[in-house]
Amino acid sequence: MKNRIYLSSPHMGGSELKYIHEAFDTNWIAPLGPNVDNFEKDLAYYLKINDVAALSSGSASLHLALILLGVKNDDEVIVSSFTFSASANPIVYQNATPVFVDSEEETWNMSPEMLEYAIKDRIASGKKPKALIIVHLYGMPAKMDELLKIANDYQIPVIEDAAESLGSKYNGKGTGTFGKFGILSFNGNKIITTSGGGALISDNPEMIAKARFLSTQARDSAPHYQHSQIGYNYRMSNIVAGIGRGQMEVLTQRTEQRRNNFKFYKKILGNTDGITFLEEPDNRFYSNYWLTTILIDKDKTGFDCNDLRLAFEKENIESRPLWKPMHLQPVFEKYPVYKNGVSEKLFNTGLCLPSGSNLTDEEKARIEEVLNNMINFKY
Ligand SMILES: *Cc1c(COP(=O)(O)O)cnc(C)c1O
């Protein structure tokens, strides 16, 4: 059997172990230390912001953002339906209600029209949403001009879920830096990884200070352990922050490599009738192309996304259906949803193609062969 080609696997840069050794040599084996401080500095420098808090996961970062916005029992929080469940789970951790909003067809992210409709309807039924979570899925920036204008008009604070979009820009500015808060993830499958980890971004340095406080068990300043708030153990470990420092050295390169994957697939499939790509709608958008994703119209191609996935699988190549919308997930079925059919159509016709930044020429040749056989009806 040929080696498995993964959808998106970790890709080390080379200096990660050096920083881990430094941590061992100085005995900083703790959820704080020089690697954490420096990883935070690297991220802030890269994103051109004052400060960020490195935390244990993207989910933990989102949870703290909601806590810092005061989201609690019976509040409503609007979130994209077309996303990974981690975008919505922390709303439920707070005993608040997720309100799902569907996508638009250009970026696959939250539809501004549906958002405004949803906000008006929630206000009319007596409750103004407490926060808005905007996701930049697969690295594609959402339509921020339009979405932020609506959020501003109704004075609803924005959290950007930039877990998949580190390296992406909108109007030249990094995703995650537009809202009151932004979150990043360094899980194993993301564009850079610390094996597991996340970060919280805010335009307000006081909020970052508060996040650090809450993430280290909310310990008041006193010689003994004194607590006047519920805390969390959400800080990033100094060991994995060493991986993060090494990864920051290659982030620009990783973004280029993922963007090249997109070009590779465009070259093979770009002229095939019935296959369309998620791609930048205009020059406001700069995607890291974390994953290259396509839609397949079976009436035109003669095969559907499942046929292609199984053809890849036969050659030991991993591909994956698009995210199943949250409003179709058993665990979220009971919550309000404002839908237009877009995310359901994406889910039914789309596929994520192997998109690792470490794909070799030989692996690309194997992928290309499967695709060529499919579009030339050789299966
Ligand atoms: C990965 C991911 C998260 C969660 O990040 P973790 O670090 O795995 O907790 C949140 N939202 C989206 C869209 C993601 O892809």
The ligand as a Gaussian input file, in Angstrom:
#p B3LYP/6-31G(d) Opt

LIG

0 1
 C      -10.095000      24.229000      15.013000
 C      -11.222000      25.167000      15.108000
 C      -11.653000      25.678000      16.347000
 C      -11.191000      25.156000      17.673000
 O       -9.887000      25.206000      17.940000
 P       -9.245000      24.137000      18.988000
 O       -7.862000      24.675000      19.165000
 O       -9.254000      22.805000      18.283000
 O      -10.042000      24.153000      20.218000
 C      -12.659000      26.625000      16.353000
 N      -13.232000      27.037000      15.219000
 C      -12.876000      26.561000      14.022000
 C      -13.559000      27.090000      12.809000
 C      -11.881000      25.588000      13.924000
 O      -11.564000      25.091000      12.723000

